[in-house]
Amino acid sequence: MAYASVVSLAQTLGQLNTRIPGLFSDPKIQSLAASLDYFKAFLDDSSNSSYYHQENIKDLVGKFRDALNEAENIIELKICEIHQRGNEDLVPVVQKIELLREELVLSLETCTSHDHDTEPGEDHFETRVGSPSKPSFNANLENDVVGLDDDLEKVIERLLGYSSEREVVAITGMGGIGKTTLAKKAYDYPRVRSRFDVHAWVTVSREYGMRRLLLSLARCIPGMTADKLVEKTEDQLAESLYRKLKDRRYLIVIDDIWSTKVWDDVTRCFPDDDNGSRIILTSRLKDVAAYANPDSPLHEMGVLSLDDSWKLLSIKVFGVNDLCPFELEDIGKQIAERCGGLPLAILVVAGHLSKISMRRESWITVAKTVNSVVANDPDKCLGVLGMSYNYLSNHLKPCFLSIGAFPEDFEIKARTLIQVWVAEGFLKAERVESLEKVAEECLEDLISRNLIMIKKRRFNGEIRSCGMHDLLRDLSLREAQKEKFLHVTSARYVSNFLAQRNEGRGFSFLSNISLNDSSELSSHVTRSMFFWGELSISSPPHRQISLFASFKHIRVLAIISHMFPAFPAEITQLTHLRYLWIRSNGGLPASVSHLYNLQTLVFQQPELYYMHKTLVLPRDIWNMTQLRRLRLLSGNYLSKPKRSTTTDDVLGLSNLEELSHLCFASCTEEVFSCLPSIRKVSILDAASDDASEYLQNLVHLEKLETLKCVCYGQKRLTLSNWCASLTSVKRLILSGCLLLSQDMASLAALPNLEVLKLRDNEFEGCAWTLSDEDEFSQLKFLLLAEPRLLNWEAGSVNFPNLQKLVLRKCICLEEIPIDIGEICTLEMIELICCSSSAQNSANEIREEQESMGNSCLDIRVYVDDDEPSSLFDFWRAVLD
């Protein structure tokens, strides 16, 4: 992708400028920077213009992208040579870029000279506006409203509501979800039709002209003569519409709106006479939908359930009155499930099924290739979904495309995605904000556009994990391959795959792969690689080349499942790595410190974890000054800091924000004082007599927000006096501790504590009694999991701001304190595998609150636990 290449090279030049004084005084670097500025401006202003999609322009953009990648390769490989000998190696590629820039300018001049739609003096980068699309409905879909009953009822209720204020009912959801169908059904509902004096429908689409939009609306209004309308100016049209609607109760539908500007332009036409007028607005963009009336809730449409998906598929294939043959029903339900609940996809697949043989074998073939069936009809499903991608701003496109590297239906940790985006180098901080903040905003933006689905949220609303609909993922993979941005395969033998795609910026191997020779795994432009299965190389040892030796420019390397017997030495030579996930039965070598650009290191050594052994980190790790996250599966020992060989200063990991799982012996003042940016620490070790003494040094971590302390073995850790010093901590997770009453009082006094998770802890006397003075003033989330706890005495005064209480495997707990239900902020109580008496007390709380008129408290009781189902899920849980 061209934009990613531009931002990546600009970022690399910026980093070099801090290391090499006077770099930008070099004419070749100045020329390169000027070309970058020009090309970025071109991409920002023209990606949605018609000439951008002309073949000659697209070809030039591709050449520009390749040349920029080549320039970045040279700069990254020749840092020392550039500093010592000048920039001779850059001369050919800079000249190539200059020629491409001149050719692009000439081509654009030719395009704009023939562009009759562009007004004189109009900037040729400006997006041109067209006319709104005519209202159109998929008759097949609108006649069979399946799974929309609840949605329709809620929308109609708002349309017929007693409020006399003009209200906007905004419907949002991903492309193909049925927004237009829902709006049309509500619009045509008899009681709705009879309630309003005037009805009008206009479909906007992405490119619109305001005058034509107003004309389309005006032609729906009785009494507005078509001949006279054409003669009016835009302002006159708006004024005429306003007068015709004045003092009349109207229902207006604005379908498929893509920009807040549309609402700003058209809202002046709609008088608010306090007579119950309504406006229905549909958009796949949440922020646009919410803009028209931020005080009203959005109506967010979700995918169909499996039952409704099958019902719709069956109706479209066999009709309303005929039933599916028994021998096809089970496979038909599989097909419906694989459509992911998207009505438009179900219609496409149903159309295909209706044209083929009604034999079980034929349907089994379709079940295996549902996504291919949809992709082969691009004008319908992928064409609709593709609009969402085509009109993404340039900075969001690489974020969207990169998600295809994760397996289908994979639950992606939001923080992992953010870290990968930052490491890839295609994000640009326009202001002083960090790249992590930019990445968070990009994620929120893609979610608001219904391109990414939220899987889980934290109690405070933060996104915990996300995912992507299968069809959107297919769209992502198709566009990523077209842009040479990412190539994904599930094949085991990948020789041909690699030979045909050696120019890819990223690769993702979803299954076990076999190579005849490690030299097949080679690319000079690759920046990211994901291996989700095992690696197997069949070449004899004397022919084997280092597996990753050819990836000198790689920034993201995630080898999720393969277990190396020892840490591969060649990986320590990949000095541009910023994100590394690797598993090995050997420890971390001292040479890992050669990865001086590394920001995130996820290292798993399961053997040590299961045997409760400690990993000794190399002392040279203190040289990795760019490291921000060090996530280890087993307990680890971090030795005291080194001194610089040149200045005799003590080295420190000044950028490190997250560190896991330290042993107690590493929790020294000497270590912690050299970690000034630490926000998240986890400790994993067997409890010892001196553990509390070590933990008192946590006071030196002044920015600490999250602390996790897990103790194993027979002995339990006491909190003693060290927990009282955690004044900055917001999230505290304790496991394997003995919780004394005075220690719990100290926890209650922590001024910033918002989340408290207590797992496998023993309460003194198997009781937790809170006095009125024990107030967890800021606590919003409380988890009690597998506690040695019989009696819990507490009241609403102890948890004045609690929002969620979770009890997991509290098999001995007699009851939940009844006064917990009195907490006015409490939204949910969740019980998983708890004692019957605890469940009964939860029901008593529910009944008491309902009798007092409080129906907002959600109490959920589960019999089964959701333990991690695989080793990989287990690791994710441990590292979380």
ChimeraX attribute file (.defattr): number of C-alpha atoms within 10 A of each C-alpha:
attribute: neighborCount
match mode: 1-to-1
recipient: residues
	/A:1	24
	/A:2	23
	/A:3	21
	/A:4	25
	/A:5	24
	/A:6	24
	/A:7	19
	/A:8	20
	/A:9	24
	/A:10	21
	/A:11	18
	/A:12	14
	/A:13	20
	/A:14	13
	/A:15	11
	/A:16	17
	/A:17	13
	/A:18	10
	/A:19	12
	/A:20	13
	/A:21	10
	/A:22	9
	/A:23	20
	/A:24	17
	/A:25	9
	/A:26	12
	/A:27	11
	/A:28	18
	/A:29	17
	/A:30	14
	/A:31	16
	/A:32	24
	/A:33	18
	/A:34	13
	/A:35	21
	/A:36	21
	/A:37	14
	/A:38	14
	/A:39	20
	/A:40	19
	/A:41	12
	/A:42	20
	/A:43	18
	/A:44	16
	/A:45	18
	/A:46	18
	/A:47	19
	/A:48	20
	/A:49	15
	/A:50	12
	/A:51	20
	/A:52	19
	/A:53	13
	/A:54	11
	/A:55	10
	/A:56	14
	/A:57	17
	/A:58	13
	/A:59	12
	/A:60	16
	/A:61	22
	/A:62	16
	/A:63	16
	/A:64	25
	/A:65	22
	/A:66	19
	/A:67	18
	/A:68	25
	/A:69	23
	/A:70	18
	/A:71	21
	/A:72	24
	/A:73	16
	/A:74	17
	/A:75	20
	/A:76	18
	/A:77	14
	/A:78	17
	/A:79	15
	/A:80	12
	/A:81	13
	/A:82	18
	/A:83	14
	/A:84	9
	/A:85	10
	/A:86	14
	/A:87	19
	/A:88	10
	/A:89	15
	/A:90	19
	/A:91	12
	/A:92	11
	/A:93	19
	/A:94	22
	/A:95	14
	/A:96	15
	/A:97	22
	/A:98	17
	/A:99	13
	/A:100	18
	/A:101	19
	/A:102	12
	/A:103	14
	/A:104	19
	/A:105	14
	/A:106	11
	/A:107	16
	/A:108	18
	/A:109	13
	/A:110	12
	/A:111	17
	/A:112	16
	/A:113	11
	/A:114	9
	/A:115	13
	/A:116	9
	/A:117	11
	/A:118	16
	/A:119	10
	/A:120	8
	/A:121	6
	/A:122	11
	/A:123	11
	/A:124	21
	/A:125	19
	/A:126	15
	/A:127	15
	/A:128	17
	/A:129	14
	/A:130	14
	/A:131	16
	/A:132	21
	/A:133	18
	/A:134	13
	/A:135	15
	/A:136	10
	/A:137	11
	/A:138	12
	/A:139	9
	/A:140	10
	/A:141	17
	/A:142	16
	/A:143	10
	/A:144	15
	/A:145	17
	/A:146	18
	/A:147	20
	/A:148	18
	/A:149	10
	/A:150	9
	/A:151	19
	/A:152	18
	/A:153	12
	/A:154	13
	/A:155	21
	/A:156	19
	/A:157	13
	/A:158	14
	/A:159	25
	/A:160	15
	/A:161	13
	/A:162	10
	/A:163	13
	/A:164	14
	/A:165	14
	/A:166	19
	/A:167	22
	/A:168	25
	/A:169	25
	/A:170	29
	/A:171	28
	/A:172	29
	/A:173	24
	/A:174	28
	/A:175	27
	/A:176	21
	/A:177	20
	/A:178	24
	/A:179	24
	/A:180	26
	/A:181	21
	/A:182	20
	/A:183	25
	/A:184	18
	/A:185	18
	/A:186	22
	/A:187	22
	/A:188	12
	/A:189	13
	/A:190	10
	/A:191	13
	/A:192	17
	/A:193	15
	/A:194	10
	/A:195	15
	/A:196	18
	/A:197	13
	/A:198	18
	/A:199	20
	/A:200	18
	/A:201	22
	/A:202	25
	/A:203	22
	/A:204	26
	/A:205	20
	/A:206	18
	/A:207	18
	/A:208	20
	/A:209	14
	/A:210	19
	/A:211	17
	/A:212	18
	/A:213	22
	/A:214	22
	/A:215	20
	/A:216	21
	/A:217	22
	/A:218	24
	/A:219	17
	/A:220	15
	/A:221	17
	/A:222	11
	/A:223	9
	/A:224	15
	/A:225	11
	/A:226	11
	/A:227	8
	/A:228	9
	/A:229	17
	/A:230	13
	/A:231	10
	/A:232	14
	/A:233	11
	/A:234	17
	/A:235	12
	/A:236	12
	/A:237	22
	/A:238	23
	/A:239	14
	/A:240	18
	/A:241	22
	/A:242	17
	/A:243	14
	/A:244	18
	/A:245	19
	/A:246	15
	/A:247	15
	/A:248	17
	/A:249	21
	/A:250	23
	/A:251	24
	/A:252	21
	/A:253	23
	/A:254	25
	/A:255	24
	/A:256	25
	/A:257	23
	/A:258	24
	/A:259	19
	/A:260	15
	/A:261	12
	/A:262	19
	/A:263	17
	/A:264	11
	/A:265	13
	/A:266	15
	/A:267	13
	/A:268	13
	/A:269	20
	/A:270	21
	/A:271	20
	/A:272	19
	/A:273	15
	/A:274	13
	/A:275	16
	/A:276	21
	/A:277	28
	/A:278	25
	/A:279	20
	/A:280	22
	/A:281	26
	/A:282	26
	/A:283	27
	/A:284	25
	/A:285	26
	/A:286	24
	/A:287	18
	/A:288	24
	/A:289	31
	/A:290	22
	/A:291	16
	/A:292	20
	/A:293	14
	/A:294	13
	/A:295	10
	/A:296	13
	/A:297	13
	/A:298	18
	/A:299	19
	/A:300	16
	/A:301	17
	/A:302	16
	/A:303	19
	/A:304	21
	/A:305	15
	/A:306	18
	/A:307	15
	/A:308	19
	/A:309	25
	/A:310	23
	/A:311	17
	/A:312	24
	/A:313	28
	/A:314	21
	/A:315	18
	/A:316	21
	/A:317	19
	/A:318	15
	/A:319	12
	/A:320	12
	/A:321	6
	/A:322	10
	/A:323	12
	/A:324	16
	/A:325	13
	/A:326	9
	/A:327	11
	/A:328	16
	/A:329	15
	/A:330	12
	/A:331	18
	/A:332	23
	/A:333	18
	/A:334	18
	/A:335	25
	/A:336	29
	/A:337	21
	/A:338	21
	/A:339	28
	/A:340	18
	/A:341	22
	/A:342	25
	/A:343	26
	/A:344	22
	/A:345	27
	/A:346	28
	/A:347	24
	/A:348	22
	/A:349	26
	/A:350	20
	/A:351	15
	/A:352	15
	/A:353	20
	/A:354	12
	/A:355	9
	/A:356	11
	/A:357	10
	/A:358	14
	/A:359	11
	/A:360	16
	/A:361	12
	/A:362	13
	/A:363	19
	/A:364	15
	/A:365	12
	/A:366	21
	/A:367	21
	/A:368	13
	/A:369	14
	/A:370	21
	/A:371	17
	/A:372	13
	/A:373	18
	/A:374	23
	/A:375	20
	/A:376	12
	/A:377	15
	/A:378	14
	/A:379	12
	/A:380	16
	/A:381	23
	/A:382	21
	/A:383	15
	/A:384	15
	/A:385	20
	/A:386	17
	/A:387	13
	/A:388	20
	/A:389	20
	/A:390	13
	/A:391	15
	/A:392	17
	/A:393	14
	/A:394	20
	/A:395	16
	/A:396	21
	/A:397	21
	/A:398	24
	/A:399	22
	/A:400	24
	/A:401	23
	/A:402	24
	/A:403	22
	/A:404	24
	/A:405	25
	/A:406	21
	/A:407	20
	/A:408	16
	/A:409	12
	/A:410	11
	/A:411	17
	/A:412	19
	/A:413	17
	/A:414	21
	/A:415	15
	/A:416	13
	/A:417	20
	/A:418	21
	/A:419	20
	/A:420	24
	/A:421	24
	/A:422	22
	/A:423	26
	/A:424	24
	/A:425	22
	/A:426	22
	/A:427	23
	/A:428	18
	/A:429	13
	/A:430	9
	/A:431	8
	/A:432	6
	/A:433	10
	/A:434	12
	/A:435	21
	/A:436	17
	/A:437	13
	/A:438	19
	/A:439	24
	/A:440	17
	/A:441	14
	/A:442	20
	/A:443	22
	/A:444	16
	/A:445	18
	/A:446	20
	/A:447	19
	/A:448	20
	/A:449	24
	/A:450	23
	/A:451	23
	/A:452	21
	/A:453	17
	/A:454	17
	/A:455	15
	/A:456	17
	/A:457	13
	/A:458	10
	/A:459	14
	/A:460	11
	/A:461	8
	/A:462	11
	/A:463	18
	/A:464	16
	/A:465	19
	/A:466	20
	/A:467	23
	/A:468	26
	/A:469	20
	/A:470	18
	/A:471	23
	/A:472	23
	/A:473	24
	/A:474	19
	/A:475	20
	/A:476	24
	/A:477	22
	/A:478	17
	/A:479	20
	/A:480	26
	/A:481	18
	/A:482	12
	/A:483	18
	/A:484	19
	/A:485	24
	/A:486	30
	/A:487	26
	/A:488	21
	/A:489	16
	/A:490	15
	/A:491	14
	/A:492	17
	/A:493	15
	/A:494	17
	/A:495	16
	/A:496	9
	/A:497	13
	/A:498	18
	/A:499	13
	/A:500	9
	/A:501	15
	/A:502	19
	/A:503	18
	/A:504	22
	/A:505	26
	/A:506	27
	/A:507	24
	/A:508	21
	/A:509	24
	/A:510	20
	/A:511	17
	/A:512	17
	/A:513	20
	/A:514	17
	/A:515	17
	/A:516	16
	/A:517	17
	/A:518	20
	/A:519	18
	/A:520	18
	/A:521	20
	/A:522	18
	/A:523	23
	/A:524	17
	/A:525	21
	/A:526	23
	/A:527	24
	/A:528	27
	/A:529	23
	/A:530	19
	/A:531	23
	/A:532	21
	/A:533	18
	/A:534	18
	/A:535	19
	/A:536	16
	/A:537	16
	/A:538	11
	/A:539	14
	/A:540	9
	/A:541	8
	/A:542	6
	/A:543	10
	/A:544	14
	/A:545	16
	/A:546	14
	/A:547	18
	/A:548	20
	/A:549	17
	/A:550	20
	/A:551	22
	/A:552	22
	/A:553	21
	/A:554	25
	/A:555	25
	/A:556	27
	/A:557	23
	/A:558	19
	/A:559	20
	/A:560	18
	/A:561	18
	/A:562	16
	/A:563	19
	/A:564	16
	/A:565	11
	/A:566	13
	/A:567	19
	/A:568	18
	/A:569	14
	/A:570	14
	/A:571	21
	/A:572	18
	/A:573	18
	/A:574	24
	/A:575	20
	/A:576	22
	/A:577	27
	/A:578	27
	/A:579	26
	/A:580	22
	/A:581	18
	/A:582	20
	/A:583	22
	/A:584	18
	/A:585	15
	/A:586	17
	/A:587	18
	/A:588	19
	/A:589	18
	/A:590	13
	/A:591	15
	/A:592	22
	/A:593	22
	/A:594	18
	/A:595	23
	/A:596	19
	/A:597	19
	/A:598	26
	/A:599	24
	/A:600	24
	/A:601	20
	/A:602	18
	/A:603	19
	/A:604	23
	/A:605	21
	/A:606	18
	/A:607	14
	/A:608	18
	/A:609	17
	/A:610	10
	/A:611	9
	/A:612	16
	/A:613	15
	/A:614	17
	/A:615	22
	/A:616	15
	/A:617	16
	/A:618	17
	/A:619	16
	/A:620	17
	/A:621	25
	/A:622	23
	/A:623	20
	/A:624	22
	/A:625	19
	/A:626	17
	/A:627	25
	/A:628	21
	/A:629	21
	/A:630	18
	/A:631	20
	/A:632	22
	/A:633	23
	/A:634	28
	/A:635	25
	/A:636	24
	/A:637	19
	/A:638	22
	/A:639	19
	/A:640	19
	/A:641	21
	/A:642	16
	/A:643	14
	/A:644	13
	/A:645	9
	/A:646	6
	/A:647	8
	/A:648	9
	/A:649	10
	/A:650	14
	/A:651	21
	/A:652	23
	/A:653	23
	/A:654	18
	/A:655	17
	/A:656	23
	/A:657	19
	/A:658	21
	/A:659	19
	/A:660	24
	/A:661	27
	/A:662	22
	/A:663	26
	/A:664	25
	/A:665	16
	/A:666	18
	/A:667	22
	/A:668	19
	/A:669	17
	/A:670	15
	/A:671	17
	/A:672	22
	/A:673	19
	/A:674	20
	/A:675	23
	/A:676	18
	/A:677	19
	/A:678	23
	/A:679	19
	/A:680	20
	/A:681	21
	/A:682	23
	/A:683	23
	/A:684	23
	/A:685	22
	/A:686	20
	/A:687	21
	/A:688	15
	/A:689	11
	/A:690	11
	/A:691	18
	/A:692	18
	/A:693	16
	/A:694	17
	/A:695	23
	/A:696	20
	/A:697	18
	/A:698	20
	/A:699	19
	/A:700	19
	/A:701	22
	/A:702	18
	/A:703	17
	/A:704	23
	/A:705	19
	/A:706	20
	/A:707	20
	/A:708	17
	/A:709	22
	/A:710	23
	/A:711	22
	/A:712	16
	/A:713	11
	/A:714	9
	/A:715	14
	/A:716	19
	/A:717	25
	/A:718	19
	/A:719	22
	/A:720	17
	/A:721	14
	/A:722	18
	/A:723	22
	/A:724	18
	/A:725	17
	/A:726	26
	/A:727	18
	/A:728	18
	/A:729	23
	/A:730	19
	/A:731	19
	/A:732	20
	/A:733	16
	/A:734	22
	/A:735	22
	/A:736	23
	/A:737	22
	/A:738	20
	/A:739	23
	/A:740	19
	/A:741	16
	/A:742	13
	/A:743	18
	/A:744	19
	/A:745	18
	/A:746	21
	/A:747	22
	/A:748	22
	/A:749	20
	/A:750	22
	/A:751	17
	/A:752	18
	/A:753	24
	/A:754	22
	/A:755	21
	/A:756	19
	/A:757	16
	/A:758	20
	/A:759	20
	/A:760	20
	/A:761	23
	/A:762	21
	/A:763	21
	/A:764	14
	/A:765	13
	/A:766	18
	/A:767	18
	/A:768	18
	/A:769	17
	/A:770	18
	/A:771	13
	/A:772	11
	/A:773	11
	/A:774	19
	/A:775	23
	/A:776	25
	/A:777	19
	/A:778	19
	/A:779	24
	/A:780	21
	/A:781	23
	/A:782	19
	/A:783	17
	/A:784	20
	/A:785	22
	/A:786	21
	/A:787	22
	/A:788	21
	/A:789	20
	/A:790	16
	/A:791	18
	/A:792	17
	/A:793	15
	/A:794	19
	/A:795	20
	/A:796	20
	/A:797	19
	/A:798	21
	/A:799	24
	/A:800	20
	/A:801	20
	/A:802	24
	/A:803	21
	/A:804	21
	/A:805	18
	/A:806	17
	/A:807	23
	/A:808	19
	/A:809	20
	/A:810	23
	/A:811	20
	/A:812	18
	/A:813	23
	/A:814	19
	/A:815	19
	/A:816	22
	/A:817	17
	/A:818	17
	/A:819	14
	/A:820	22
	/A:821	23
	/A:822	16
	/A:823	18
	/A:824	16
	/A:825	16
	/A:826	22
	/A:827	15
	/A:828	18
	/A:829	22
	/A:830	18
	/A:831	24
	/A:832	20
	/A:833	19
	/A:834	23
	/A:835	18
	/A:836	15
	/A:837	15
	/A:838	21
	/A:839	23
	/A:840	14
	/A:841	16
	/A:842	24
	/A:843	15
	/A:844	15
	/A:845	22
	/A:846	21
	/A:847	14
	/A:848	15
	/A:849	16
	/A:850	13
	/A:851	10
	/A:852	9
	/A:853	9
	/A:854	14
	/A:855	11
	/A:856	13
	/A:857	20
	/A:858	12
	/A:859	18
	/A:860	14
	/A:861	15
	/A:862	13
	/A:863	11
	/A:864	10
	/A:865	11
	/A:866	8
	/A:867	9
	/A:868	12
	/A:869	8
	/A:870	9
	/A:871	10
	/A:872	12
	/A:873	12
	/A:874	13
	/A:875	14
	/A:876	13
	/A:877	11
	/A:878	12
	/A:879	16
	/A:880	10
